[in-house]
Amino acid sequence: MNNPRNIGGVVIEYSGSHPRGKFLFDVAQENKKAREKFPGGKSLDTALMEEVGELAQALLKIDESNWSPEQVYQEAVQVASMAMRIAVEGCPEHRYQGMKCGFAGCRQPATGGPCALCYE
């Protein structure tokens, strides 16, 4: 059974409760929240490194009673979300422009929402 989920016009489908599909859905959801909270896209490289450090800390502390697998999962989602932002939006500090899809005014056929790659 497919579970279509709509995030800002981007439809993500995954079968049943498949963990990879859920992860991608959670990354897209986190990405949308991050873009709304921090729309400028400055210092994404620094933010990514911070998130990687938090994931590493969560992994190192998983054996301690105050960290849970859910916290590790959430940190991994945040790392992937920041990596997605850099890949798509670019990183001006390093003259990387990002990977826009190249189709002006493109829309998703199923929803008419913004392009799933460039959010335009």
N, C-alpha and C positions, 0 to 999 in steps of 0.2 A: 504494500500500500504506500503510495507516495504522499508526502506531507508538504504541500507547497507552503512556503512562508514568504511573505512580502515585506521587504525592508526598503522603505523609501523608493518604491517603484521597482526594485530589483527582486525578482522572484527566485528563490532558492528552493529546490526540491531535493528531498532525500527519502530513501526507502526505509519505512519503519522507524526504528530508533538507531539507525546506523551511526556509530560514533564519529566517523569522518564527516558525514553529512551534518550532524549536529554541530561539530566543531566549526565547519565552514559557515554555518548559519550564525553561530555565536560570534565568529570573527567579523562577519558582515554587520551584525548588529552593533558590536563594539566600535567598528569603524565609523558607522553612521553617527553614533553618540560622540565619538572623538572629533569628527569633522564639525559637528554642531557646536561643541564646547570650545574647540581650538581651530577655527576655520582658516587661519593664516598660513599654516604649514611651515612656520619658521622653526628651525632647530629640531627637525624631525630626527636627524641623526643622533642627537643627544638624547632625545626622548626614547629612541629605540634602544640605545645602550643602557639607559636607566631601566627599561622594562626587562632587558636580558639579565641585568644584575638582579632584579627582583625575582625572576624565574630561577636563577641559580641559587639565590638564598632560600627560596621555597623548597627546592630540591634538596639542598643541604640540611634543611630543618625538618624534613618530612618525618624523620624518626623521632623528633621531639613532639611532645604531646600538644603543643600549641599550633601545629600546622596540620592541614588536612589535604588529602588528594584534590579536593575541590578548589583549594587555594592554588595549588600547583597548576591545575587545569586553567583557572582564570588568568593566572600570570602568562601561561602559554598563549591564551587567546589574545591578551594585550600585546605580546611580542609580535604575533602574526598580524594583528591589526596595524601596528606601526610599520611593519615591513610592507604591508599592502599600501599604506599611505605613501611611503617613499617610492615604491615601484610605480604607482599611478600618478601621484601629484608631483613627484620630483623632490629634489633637495637642493635649493638654490645656493646653499653654502658651498656645495661641491659641483656646481654648474651642471647638475643632472636635471633634465627637464621633465622627466616622467614619460610614461608610455600612454599617450592618448591614442584613441582608436583611429583617428584620422578621418572619420566620417562626420562632417558637420551636421549637427542637428539629429544625430542618430537616436533612435528610440527602440526599446525592446518590443518585439512584435506581439508578445502575449499581453503586455500590460500597457504599452504606450508610455511607460515610465522612462526615466533617464537611462542612458547607456550604462550597462553594468560595469564597464571598464573605467570610463572617464567621468561618470556622474554628471554629464552635461546633456 
